[in-house]
Amino acid sequence: MTSIEATTGAQAVVKQPSEGLSYWQPKPANGYSEAMLTPKETGFAGLSMGFQTIAPGCRIREHSHDTQIELQICHQGKGHVLVDGERHELVPGTSCYLGYNVKHEIFNDSEDDLVMMWVIAPGGLEEFFATIGRERKAGDPAPAPFDRPTDVIAIERQMGMQDTK
């Protein structure tokens, strides 16, 4: 990681793949999340950015955010997203703006990883991934699928996620 503070007080952070904090994710997403740009590193609480890799045949459960807006961009792979119940195909470059309280669920319909880039404002999604996941190091083999914490709904509510079951 490179961090530069200019004389104007502005800061720049440049990170390479696998330099972010990464966490294996529980069922039904499996796969992992890698937080690339977070408020702790940038000094800007206004947003966080990273990638989530969803294992073949898996999904991100339906949820919404009541205090955050989210951008989801399909970076690699194919699948579909349900946005307030409406299906939209995902291919590399598909971009989704998800405003406050918009329900969304992401599915990997393929036999390959689906990689979604996420940007959330204000930041904080990386804390959710860390709380429910297991630390991951680049190159480590994937663990056997594991269950979400038993108190995952309480964790989600505490972190501004709604409409999960």
N, C-alpha and C positions, 0 to 999 in steps of 0.2 A: 504494500500500500504506500502511496505517496500522498503526503499532506503538505499543502503550501499555504502559508498565510501571507497575503500581499500586504503592502504598506497601507492600503486603504482599509484593512481590516477584513476584507473578503477572504474566504477560505475555499480552497479547492481540494477535493479528495479524488484520487484516481486509484481504482482497485482492479486487479486482474481476476480472471476466473479462478475460483477456488480460494480466494483470499477473504471471503466473507464468513461470518459465523454460520454454521450449517447444522441442521437438526433433522434426523430421521423423523418421519411423521407416522402417526398411528393409523390404524384402519379407520375409515375405508380409503383414505388417500394413499397410504403407504408412500413410497418415494421419499423426497426430502425437500427442505426449503433452505435457501441460502440468502441471508440478508446481506446486501452489498453496501448500501448507503443508509446509514441510520443517524438519528439525531446525536448519538454519543460520538460519532465520528465527524459529522459535518458541523456540529454546533447549531444546527437549524432544526427546530422541533416541528417545522411545518410539513415535513414529509419523510417517508422511508421508501426504499426501493430494494427489490430483490427478485429472485426466481424461485418458483415452486415446480418441482418435477413430480408429476403424478404417474405412478406405475401403470403399466398396461392393464386395462379392464377395471381400473379403480376410479375414484371420484372424490371431489371436495364436497362435503355436505352442504345442503342449502343453508344459507345464512344471509343476514344483512348487517349493515353497520349504521348505528343511529347517530354517531358523532364523527364519522369519517366518510370521505368519498374515496373511491378506488378506481384505478385504471388497471385493466387486465389486458395484456397483449400476448397473443400466441407467438411464442418465440420458435418453437420446434414441435413437430408432431401434428396429430389430428385428433379431433374429438368434437364435443359440442358443449354449449353452455345453455342453461335454462335461465332466462332473465324474467322474473315475475311470471314464470310458467311458460314463456315463449321460447321455443328452441331456435338456436342459431349455431351453424356449423363453425368449427374452429380449424383454421389452417394458418400456417405461418403468416404473420402480418395482421390477422384479425385483431381489431382493437375494440375494447369495451369500456365505456364510461359508466360507472355504477354510483349513482348519487345516494344521498341519505335514504336509508330504509328500503332500498331496492333489493329484493330477494334474488340470490343467484346461487347456482350450483354448477360445477364444472365436471365433465365426464371425459375420461380417456377411453375412446372406443376402439383403439388400435392395439397392435401387438408391440408397439414401441413406446418409449417414454413420451409424455406430453409435457412440454416445458412452457410455463406461463411466466411472463415478467409481470410483476405487480409494483404499482406505485400507490401509496396510500397517504392521505393527508387528513389530519395531522398524522405524524408517524406513530408507531407502536405495534404494528402487526408482527414485527420481529420478536417482540416480547411474548406474544401468544405462541409462536412456533417454538420458542425456547421452553416455555412452560409445559407444553403438552408433549414435546418431542424428546429425543435422545441425541446427545451430541454426536456429530458426524465429522470425520476427517476425510478429505478427498482421497479417493482410491480405496477406502474401506469397503468390504463387501456388504451388501444390504443385509440387515438383520431379518429374521423371520418376522412376518407381520405381527404387530403387537396392538393391544387394546388401548383405547383412549383412557385418560385418567377417569376414575369413577365420578369425580366432581367437575367434569369438563363443561357442563352447562353453566355452573356457577363461575368457572374461569372465563367462559365466553361472555357472560353478562358483565362481569367485572371489567372486561376489556372492550366493552362497547359493541359486542356482537349480539344480534337478536335473531329471532325466528329459527333457531336451531331446536332440534328435538333429540 
